[in-house]
Amino acid sequence: MISFERITIQDLPQIMEWRMKEEVTKYMYTDPKLTLEKQLDWFKKITNDKKCRYWTLNKDGDKIGIVNLNHIDFFNKRCSWEYYIGDLNFRGIGIAPIVEYNVYEYVFEHIKFNKVWCDLMEFNKHAINIHKKMGSEVEGIFKQHIYKNGRFHDVVVLGITKEKWDKIKDNYSFEKVVIS
């Protein structure tokens, strides 16, 4: 069973470990050098920020990664989202589409938004293809947008609207996730 549980202060050491793994950070915009103090500052910030929500991603009771909504905009009814699987033992076993399906259901059915979008570095082809398979469309490319590892990278922006999701969601059959 997969679940999303709100991040707690007890999760910070694990999140810090995942976030500094090369296999995780290679797809992110930054390569942080984290400390528990920095993690605590981040936790305090996100806990009080109404424009984001963070959960641990759990599989059969094991914490395996992070799922989050950002740029939550109640007026325009949209937000961005991200996730990563930090426990490498759980990559490549079909969790990503389940996460994506349930994020869409949460955004469109629970908080009643009209759009959810994400942005990824252009070399993250696997994730881009998963988003496309789940109905997201490329909305644009930010050319040479991120400087990392000595070079500039393009960023691909993908999005899906509630109208499109309502038309295609019955084409998918995925486990419903418990979101707390």
Salt bridges, closest charged atoms under 4 A:
GLU5 OE1 - LYS63 NZ 3.64
ASP11 OD1 - LYS63 NZ 3.40
ASP31 OD1 - LYS148 NZ 3.17
ASP60 OD2 - LYS59 NZ 3.62
ASP73 OD2 - ARG78 NH2 3.51
GLU100 OE1 - HIS131 ND1 2.80
GLU105 OE1 - LYS176 NZ 3.49
GLU109 OE2 - LYS162 NZ 3.51
GLU109 OE2 - LYS169 NZ 3.32
GLU122 OE1 - HIS153 ND1 3.93
GLU137 OE2 - LYS164 NZ 2.91
GLU139 OE1 - LYS115 NZ 2.79
ASP154 OD2 - LYS143 NZ 3.74
ASP166 OD2 - LYS162 NZ 2.85
ASP166 OD1 - LYS169 NZ 3.63
